[in-house]
Amino acid sequence: MAKTINLVKLCVGIDSVEHLESYRARIKTEGGPELPRHVTRMWPRREGELLNGGSLYWVIKGVIQARQTVLRLDEVIGEDGIRRCGIVMDPEIVRTEAATRRPFQGWRYLEPIDSPADLMSGTKAQDDLPPELMTALAEIGVR
């Protein structure tokens, strides 16, 4: 059976899941790609595992709060001629349980066993909490 791996990435400049959703919608209405894409310098070596149902988990304000399923990896050549990786994702942003993460550069692999669970559709309890409170609760193991 093929293994699956996820990625975790800081969502720089984004303050909430709602902000991420509105940012993605704005990019699309301004003529951006149909499917959301994040361009990164490094190409995942574990590409096969990532494309076997993996997701990109977004760290917003120090807390993993959402994920998007990775659909494919596209080669992107920058204006400087350097090859980069375009991580193409499903447009659906899935809210997850809160899990704190310290700042880091780039992206990291995230094993499925260590990935926060999805929140059930319509779950509003955590949605209404401020990021600082979500962080504090996640730090003490209460989510």
Secondary structure, 3 states (H helix, E strand, C coil): CCCCCEEEEECCCCCCHHHHHHHHHHHHHCCCCCCCEEEECCCCCCHHHHCCCCEEEEEECCEEEEEEEEEEEEEEECCCCCEEEEEEECCCCEEEEEEECCCCCCEEEECHHHCCCECCCCCCCCCCCCHHHHHHHHHCCCC
